Amino acid sequence: MHTSVDSLEGFAGTIITPDSPEYASAARTALGTAHPAIVLRPADVVDVQRAVRFAAASDRPLVIRGGGHSAAGLSTVDDGIVIDLGALDAVELLDERRVRVGGGALWRQVAETLAPHGLAISSGDTADVGVGGLTLSGGIGWMVRRHGLTLDHLRAVELVTADGEVLRVDEHAHADLFWALRGGGGAYGVVTAFEFEAQPTPGFAFAVLTFPADRAARVVPAWADVMRTAAEEISSTLVLANPLAGGREAPIQVTFARSDGGDVCEVVAALRAVAAPLTEDVRQAPYLEILHDGQELPEVLRVALRSGFVSVDAADAAVTSVVDMAAQEQPAAITLHALGGAFGAVPADATAFAHRSAVLMVSTFAVAPVPAYDGLLARMEALWRPLAPLTTGAYANSIDGTAADAVASVYPERTRGRLGEIKRRYDSANLFSRTFVPAPASAR
């Protein structure tokens, strides 16, 4: 390393090198392990400035870690520098609805803080993922049709830039950068704090139904039809062929969530009318209770994850393709997310997340031992071949980064061009390179 650790004089946080007792845990993330040259855990924003300047003076790749759940391996790096924001995890309610969240916080902490106030922020579906990564690339979860993406509720950020400057960024100050941060991932700096506008949540109605796998040709189209006309307050997912529950013989799992105090009886009854559920759980539940617990992937396994968005015109054909995929002998859990509602009410060019016209998102998730990983990717590519023409784009939080076409489609061409121009102005040397935003021409 060209820059000595001695140049971090004054760093108040933790400096972890390969000789440190905690190195093994610091090098590992929930979805993978690498061997960084150094892991820095800043104690405060000034420490983050020191860490960024240290990284800029080195010749090593830099990774910013929030929760550490990047399926594309963007949370750790071989022979590089990791800035781990885990200590910057404070969650503070500033007024009736404005909440400040540290860049290293997890969604569990946010939900626990807001619940006593009857508030929540539309987030993902897992409690133990980081606020930072989810927000900066989207945020599709149990309130996506009622309240949109997580980034739609972002009102300001505190950002450390590539030159170590601290900026407050919002719709008035550095407005172009604020546009880019809402969907452009961590390409522009280190977000040390987020300010969100939380939403009142009078109560959650939650339903989980399972159906026999051999009823997929009836249940999946019926679910898609139900969600076309369902109240915007209802969000839903459908999972098929879960390898952990029997693969192609696994029960179909449908989940409904409603956060406005209403019920989900109508949509549940509509599915009951086409097939008898194997199991049914309909109840009121706190928001935190419906978030999944985070899981850590064993070090011997790697994840293959891909996604695509479906327009209304392609929805019927995509549903048919998904049913066919699930019936094959294949390794992936297939998930359909219902979109629309508030998700689609935001203009496509209002943020760097541009896939607002989609009514569905399809994602596939599979794991394999490291020696078999290339074979898994080949099988996943074959699985997606009939579906790919029916989808557009990809969700940055739901791709593993191995498929070049998926990576390229995270941002439409016009969005990619604007992101690149803003990148050139704020990070021309591409210090924050571990993202899906293309490097400026000057840094290639």
C-alpha positions as CSV (number, residue, x, y, z in Angstrom):
1,M,0.0,0.0,0.0
2,H,1.5,3.2,-1.1
3,T,0.0,5.1,1.8
4,S,1.1,4.1,5.3
5,V,-1.5,3.5,8.0
6,D,0.5,6.1,9.9
7,S,-1.1,8.7,7.6
8,L,-4.4,7.9,9.5
9,E,-3.1,9.8,12.5
10,G,-6.0,11.1,14.5
11,F,-8.4,8.3,13.3
12,A,-10.6,7.6,16.3
13,G,-12.3,4.5,15.0
14,T,-11.0,1.0,14.5
15,I,-8.2,0.1,12.0
16,I,-8.3,-3.6,11.0
17,T,-5.5,-5.2,9.1
18,P,-4.9,-8.9,8.2
19,D,-2.9,-9.2,11.5
20,S,-5.8,-8.0,13.6
21,P,-7.8,-10.6,15.7
22,E,-11.1,-9.4,14.2
23,Y,-9.9,-9.5,10.6
24,A,-11.8,-12.6,9.6
25,S,-15.2,-11.2,10.6
26,A,-14.4,-7.8,9.2
27,A,-13.4,-9.2,5.8
28,R,-16.6,-11.2,5.6
29,T,-20.1,-10.0,4.6
30,A,-23.4,-11.7,4.7
31,L,-23.1,-12.8,1.1
32,G,-19.4,-13.3,0.7
33,T,-15.8,-13.1,1.8
34,A,-12.8,-11.2,0.3
35,H,-9.4,-10.3,1.6
36,P,-9.1,-6.6,1.9
37,A,-5.8,-4.9,2.7
38,I,-7.4,-2.8,5.5
39,V,-10.9,-2.3,7.0
40,L,-11.6,1.1,8.5
41,R,-14.5,1.6,10.9
42,P,-14.9,5.3,11.4
43,A,-16.2,6.6,14.7
44,D,-17.7,9.8,13.2
45,V,-17.9,11.9,10.1
46,V,-14.5,13.4,10.6
47,D,-13.1,9.8,10.6
48,V,-14.9,9.2,7.3
49,Q,-13.2,12.2,5.8
50,R,-9.8,10.9,7.0
51,A,-10.6,7.4,5.6
52,V,-11.7,8.8,2.2
53,R,-8.5,10.9,1.9
54,F,-6.4,7.9,2.9
55,A,-8.1,5.8,0.2
56,A,-7.7,8.6,-2.4
57,A,-4.0,8.7,-1.7
58,S,-3.6,5.0,-2.1
59,D,-3.6,2.9,-5.3
60,R,-6.1,0.4,-4.0
61,P,-9.8,-0.1,-4.8
62,L,-12.3,1.3,-2.2
63,V,-15.5,-0.2,-0.9
64,I,-18.1,1.5,1.3
65,R,-20.0,-1.0,3.5
66,G,-23.3,-0.2,5.1
67,G,-25.1,-3.5,6.0
68,G,-22.9,-5.6,3.8
69,H,-25.6,-7.4,1.8
70,S,-24.5,-6.7,-1.8
71,A,-25.1,-9.8,-3.9
72,A,-22.7,-8.3,-6.5
73,G,-19.8,-8.3,-4.0
74,L,-19.8,-4.5,-3.6
75,S,-19.5,-4.7,0.2
76,T,-15.9,-6.1,0.4
77,V,-12.9,-6.3,-1.9
78,D,-9.7,-8.2,-2.4
79,D,-6.5,-6.3,-1.6
80,G,-8.5,-3.1,-1.2
81,I,-9.8,-0.7,1.4
82,V,-13.2,-1.1,3.1
83,I,-14.8,1.8,5.0
84,D,-17.3,0.1,7.3
85,L,-20.0,2.5,8.5
86,G,-21.4,0.2,11.1
87,A,-20.6,2.6,14.0
88,L,-22.6,5.4,12.3
89,D,-25.9,3.8,13.1
90,A,-27.9,6.4,15.1
91,V,-31.6,6.8,14.3
92,E,-33.2,10.0,15.5
93,L,-36.7,11.4,15.0
94,L,-36.2,15.1,14.3
95,D,-39.8,16.2,14.3
96,E,-43.3,14.6,13.8
97,R,-42.2,12.7,10.6
98,R,-38.6,13.6,9.7
99,V,-36.1,11.0,10.8
100,R,-32.3,11.1,10.5
101,V,-30.6,7.7,10.0
102,G,-26.9,7.0,10.2
103,G,-25.3,5.6,7.1
104,G,-24.4,2.3,8.9
105,A,-27.9,1.7,10.3
106,L,-29.9,-1.4,9.6
107,W,-33.7,-1.3,8.9
108,R,-34.4,-3.2,12.1
109,Q,-33.1,-0.1,14.0
110,V,-35.2,2.2,12.0
111,A,-38.4,0.2,12.4
112,E,-37.8,-0.2,16.2
113,T,-37.3,3.6,16.6
114,L,-40.4,4.6,14.5
115,A,-42.9,2.0,15.7
116,P,-43.8,3.7,19.0
117,H,-44.7,6.8,17.0
118,G,-46.9,4.9,14.6
119,L,-44.5,5.6,11.7
120,A,-42.6,3.6,9.2
121,I,-40.5,4.1,6.1
122,S,-41.2,2.1,2.9
123,S,-38.1,-0.2,2.9
124,G,-37.2,-3.6,1.7
125,D,-38.5,-6.9,3.1
126,T,-35.6,-7.7,5.4
127,A,-34.8,-6.2,8.8
128,D,-31.1,-6.8,8.8
129,V,-30.0,-5.2,5.6
130,G,-28.4,-1.8,5.5
131,V,-30.3,1.5,5.0
132,G,-27.6,2.8,2.7
133,G,-27.4,0.3,0.0
134,L,-31.1,-0.3,-0.2
135,T,-31.9,3.4,-0.3
136,L,-29.3,4.5,-2.8
137,S,-30.4,1.9,-5.4
138,G,-34.2,1.9,-4.8
139,G,-36.0,0.1,-2.0
140,I,-38.8,-2.3,-3.1
141,G,-40.7,-3.7,-0.1
142,W,-44.0,-4.1,1.7
143,M,-45.2,-0.6,1.1
144,V,-44.0,-0.1,-2.5
145,R,-47.4,0.3,-4.0
146,R,-48.7,2.5,-1.3
147,H,-45.6,4.7,-0.6
148,G,-43.3,3.9,-3.5
149,L,-39.5,3.2,-3.2
150,T,-37.5,4.0,-0.1
151,L,-35.6,6.6,-2.1
152,D,-38.9,8.4,-2.8
153,H,-39.0,9.4,0.9
154,L,-35.4,10.6,1.0
155,R,-35.3,14.4,1.8
156,A,-31.6,15.1,2.3
157,V,-28.2,13.4,2.8
158,E,-24.9,14.2,4.5
159,L,-22.2,13.1,2.0
160,V,-18.4,12.9,2.2
161,T,-17.1,13.5,-1.4
162,A,-14.1,12.0,-3.1
163,D,-12.0,15.0,-2.0
164,G,-13.1,14.6,1.7
165,E,-15.5,17.5,1.7
166,V,-18.8,17.2,3.7
167,L,-21.9,18.3,1.8
168,R,-25.5,18.6,2.7
169,V,-27.4,17.5,-0.4
170,D,-31.1,18.0,-1.0
171,E,-33.4,19.2,-3.7
172,H,-32.1,22.8,-3.3
173,A,-28.4,22.2,-2.5
174,H,-26.6,20.2,-5.2
175,A,-29.9,19.2,-6.7
176,D,-28.2,17.3,-9.6
177,L,-26.3,15.2,-7.1
178,F,-29.5,14.6,-5.1
179,W,-31.1,13.3,-8.3
180,A,-28.2,11.0,-8.9
181,L,-28.1,9.7,-5.3
182,R,-31.7,8.5,-5.6
183,G,-30.9,5.4,-7.7
184,G,-27.3,5.9,-8.6
185,G,-26.0,3.8,-5.7
186,G,-22.8,4.7,-3.9
187,A,-21.0,6.2,-6.9
188,Y,-20.8,9.7,-5.6
189,G,-19.4,9.6,-2.1
190,V,-20.0,8.2,1.4
191,V,-23.5,8.9,2.7
192,T,-22.9,9.3,6.5
193,A,-26.6,10.2,7.2
194,F,-30.0,10.1,5.5
195,E,-33.0,12.2,6.3
196,F,-36.3,10.6,5.4
197,E,-39.9,11.6,5.7
198,A,-41.6,8.7,7.5
199,Q,-45.2,7.7,6.9
200,P,-48.0,7.1,9.4
201,T,-48.9,3.4,9.5
202,P,-52.2,2.8,11.4
203,G,-51.7,-0.9,11.3
204,F,-50.5,-3.7,9.0
205,A,-52.8,-6.5,7.7
206,F,-50.6,-9.3,6.6
207,A,-51.4,-12.6,4.8
208,V,-49.3,-15.5,3.8
209,L,-50.9,-18.3,1.7
210,T,-49.4,-21.4,0.1
211,F,-50.7,-23.4,-2.8
212,P,-49.7,-26.7,-4.4
213,A,-47.0,-26.3,-7.0
214,D,-49.1,-28.1,-9.6
215,R,-51.7,-25.2,-9.3
216,A,-49.2,-22.7,-10.6
217,A,-50.9,-22.3,-14.0
218,R,-54.0,-21.1,-12.2
219,V,-52.6,-19.4,-9.2
220,V,-49.9,-17.2,-10.8
221,P,-52.1,-15.6,-13.5
222,A,-54.9,-15.1,-10.9
223,W,-52.5,-13.4,-8.6
224,A,-51.3,-11.1,-11.4
225,D,-54.9,-10.3,-12.3
226,V,-55.8,-9.6,-8.6
227,M,-52.9,-7.2,-8.3
228,R,-53.8,-5.3,-11.4
229,T,-56.9,-4.0,-9.8
230,A,-56.0,-4.3,-6.1
231,A,-56.1,-1.2,-3.9
232,E,-52.8,0.6,-4.1
233,E,-52.5,0.2,-0.3
234,I,-51.8,-3.5,-0.9
235,S,-48.3,-4.8,-1.8
236,S,-47.6,-8.4,-2.7
237,T,-45.0,-11.0,-3.7
238,L,-45.3,-14.5,-5.1
239,V,-42.5,-17.1,-4.8
240,L,-42.3,-20.3,-6.7
241,A,-39.8,-23.2,-6.9
242,N,-38.0,-22.4,-3.7
243,P,-35.1,-24.9,-3.5
244,L,-35.2,-24.8,0.3
245,A,-38.8,-26.0,0.2
246,G,-38.7,-28.6,-2.5
247,G,-37.6,-26.9,-5.7
248,R,-40.2,-27.3,-8.4
249,E,-42.4,-29.2,-6.0
250,A,-42.2,-26.4,-3.5
251,P,-45.5,-24.8,-2.5
252,I,-46.3,-21.5,-4.1
253,Q,-46.1,-18.8,-1.5
254,V,-48.2,-15.6,-1.8
255,T,-47.8,-12.7,0.6
256,F,-50.0,-9.6,0.9
257,A,-49.3,-6.6,3.1
258,R,-51.5,-3.5,3.8
259,S,-50.4,-0.6,5.9
260,D,-53.4,1.8,6.0
261,G,-55.4,0.0,8.7
262,G,-57.6,-1.8,6.1
263,D,-57.7,-5.6,5.5
264,V,-56.7,-8.0,2.7
265,C,-59.8,-10.2,2.8
266,E,-60.8,-9.3,-0.8
267,V,-57.5,-10.3,-2.4
268,V,-57.2,-13.4,-0.2
269,A,-60.7,-14.5,-1.2
270,A,-59.9,-14.0,-4.9
271,L,-57.1,-16.5,-4.8
272,R,-59.1,-18.9,-2.7
273,A,-61.6,-18.9,-5.6
274,V,-59.1,-20.4,-8.0
275,A,-57.3,-22.9,-5.8
276,A,-57.6,-24.2,-2.2
277,P,-54.7,-23.0,-0.1
278,L,-52.5,-25.5,1.7
279,T,-51.9,-23.1,4.5
280,E,-53.3,-19.6,5.3
281,D,-52.1,-17.1,7.8
282,V,-54.1,-13.8,7.9
283,R,-53.4,-11.4,10.8
284,Q,-52.6,-7.9,12.0
285,A,-48.9,-7.5,12.7
286,P,-46.4,-4.7,13.5
287,Y,-44.2,-3.6,10.6
288,L,-41.1,-5.0,12.1
289,E,-42.7,-8.4,12.6
290,I,-43.3,-8.8,8.8
291,L,-39.7,-8.1,7.9
292,H,-37.6,-11.2,7.4
293,D,-34.5,-11.8,9.5
294,G,-31.3,-11.4,7.6
295,Q,-29.3,-14.6,6.9
296,E,-25.6,-15.1,6.4
297,L,-24.5,-17.3,3.5
298,P,-22.0,-20.0,4.4
299,E,-18.6,-19.1,3.1
300,V,-18.5,-22.2,0.8
301,L,-21.5,-20.9,-1.2
302,R,-21.9,-18.1,-3.7
303,V,-25.2,-16.5,-4.7
304,A,-26.5,-16.1,-8.3
305,L,-29.2,-13.3,-8.4
306,R,-30.9,-11.7,-11.4
307,S,-33.9,-9.5,-11.9
308,G,-35.9,-7.7,-14.6
309,F,-38.9,-5.4,-14.8
310,V,-42.1,-6.2,-16.7
311,S,-44.3,-3.7,-18.5
312,V,-48.1,-4.0,-18.6
313,D,-48.0,-5.1,-22.2
314,A,-45.7,-8.0,-21.4
315,A,-47.2,-9.1,-18.1
316,D,-49.3,-12.0,-19.4
317,A,-46.5,-13.5,-21.4
318,A,-44.1,-13.0,-18.5
319,V,-46.4,-14.7,-16.1
320,T,-46.7,-17.7,-18.5
321,S,-42.9,-17.8,-18.8
322,V,-42.4,-17.8,-15.1
323,V,-44.8,-20.7,-14.7
324,D,-42.9,-22.6,-17.3
325,M,-39.6,-21.7,-15.5
326,A,-40.9,-23.0,-12.2
327,A,-41.9,-26.3,-13.6
328,Q,-38.4,-27.1,-14.9
329,E,-35.7,-28.9,-12.9
330,Q,-33.7,-25.8,-12.1
331,P,-31.9,-24.3,-9.0
332,A,-33.6,-21.0,-8.4
333,A,-36.3,-19.5,-6.3
334,I,-38.4,-17.3,-8.5
335,T,-40.1,-14.2,-7.1
336,L,-42.7,-11.9,-8.6
337,H,-43.1,-8.5,-7.0
338,A,-46.3,-6.5,-7.8
339,L,-45.5,-2.9,-8.6
340,G,-47.6,0.0,-9.8
341,G,-49.5,2.4,-7.5
342,A,-47.2,5.0,-5.9
343,F,-44.2,3.2,-7.4
344,G,-45.4,4.2,-10.9
345,A,-46.7,7.6,-10.0
346,V,-43.2,9.2,-9.9
347,P,-42.0,10.4,-13.3
348,A,-39.3,8.2,-14.8
349,D,-36.8,11.1,-14.9
350,A,-37.5,12.4,-11.4
351,T,-34.8,10.2,-9.9
352,A,-32.0,8.0,-11.2
353,F,-34.3,5.0,-10.7
354,A,-36.0,5.0,-14.0
355,H,-38.1,1.8,-14.3
356,R,-41.4,3.4,-13.1
357,S,-43.6,2.0,-15.8
358,A,-43.1,-1.6,-14.7
359,V,-46.1,-3.5,-13.2
360,L,-44.0,-6.5,-12.1
361,M,-40.5,-7.4,-11.1
362,V,-39.1,-10.9,-11.6
363,S,-36.1,-12.1,-9.6
364,T,-34.3,-15.4,-9.4
365,F,-32.1,-16.4,-6.5
366,A,-29.9,-19.5,-6.3
367,V,-26.7,-20.6,-4.5
368,A,-24.0,-23.1,-5.3
369,P,-20.6,-24.2,-3.8
370,V,-17.8,-22.1,-5.1
371,P,-16.4,-24.8,-7.4
372,A,-19.8,-25.3,-9.1
373,Y,-20.6,-21.6,-9.4
374,D,-19.7,-21.2,-13.1
375,G,-22.1,-24.0,-13.9
376,L,-24.8,-22.4,-11.8
377,L,-24.4,-19.2,-13.8
378,A,-24.7,-21.1,-17.1
379,R,-27.9,-22.7,-15.9
380,M,-29.3,-19.4,-14.8
381,E,-28.5,-17.9,-18.1
382,A,-30.4,-20.7,-19.9
383,L,-33.3,-20.2,-17.4
384,W,-33.6,-16.5,-18.3
385,R,-33.3,-16.9,-22.0
386,P,-37.1,-17.1,-22.7
387,L,-37.9,-14.5,-20.1
388,A,-35.3,-11.9,-21.0
389,P,-37.2,-10.6,-24.1
390,L,-40.2,-10.0,-21.9
391,T,-38.4,-7.9,-19.3
392,T,-36.6,-4.5,-19.4
393,G,-33.9,-3.2,-17.1
394,A,-32.6,-4.7,-13.9
395,Y,-32.8,-3.8,-10.2
396,A,-29.3,-2.9,-8.8
397,N,-30.2,-4.4,-5.4
398,S,-31.2,-7.8,-7.1
399,I,-28.3,-8.7,-9.4
400,D,-25.1,-10.5,-8.7
401,G,-23.1,-8.4,-11.3
402,T,-22.0,-11.4,-13.4
403,A,-24.5,-10.9,-16.3
404,A,-23.2,-8.0,-18.5
405,D,-26.5,-7.4,-20.1
406,A,-28.2,-7.1,-16.7
407,V,-25.6,-4.7,-15.4
408,A,-25.9,-2.6,-18.5
409,S,-29.6,-2.4,-18.2
410,V,-29.7,-1.1,-14.6
411,Y,-29.9,2.4,-16.1
412,P,-31.5,3.3,-19.4
413,E,-29.2,5.1,-21.8
414,R,-30.4,8.6,-21.1
415,T,-30.2,8.0,-17.3
416,R,-26.7,6.5,-17.6
417,G,-25.5,9.5,-19.6
418,R,-26.7,11.9,-16.9
419,L,-25.3,9.8,-14.1
420,G,-21.9,9.8,-15.9
421,E,-21.9,13.6,-16.3
422,I,-22.6,14.1,-12.6
423,K,-20.0,11.4,-11.8
424,R,-17.4,13.4,-13.8
425,R,-18.1,16.5,-11.8
426,Y,-18.1,14.9,-8.3
427,D,-15.7,12.0,-8.7
428,S,-13.7,12.4,-11.9
429,A,-11.0,9.9,-10.7
430,N,-13.6,7.3,-10.0
431,L,-12.6,6.7,-6.4
432,F,-16.0,5.2,-5.7
433,S,-15.7,2.6,-8.5
434,R,-17.6,-0.3,-7.0
435,T,-21.0,0.6,-8.4
436,F,-23.0,0.1,-11.6
437,V,-22.5,3.7,-12.7
438,P,-19.9,3.8,-15.6
439,A,-16.6,5.4,-14.8
440,P,-16.0,8.9,-16.3
441,A,-14.0,8.7,-19.5
442,S,-11.1,10.5,-17.8
443,A,-10.8,7.6,-15.3
444,R,-10.9,4.7,-17.7
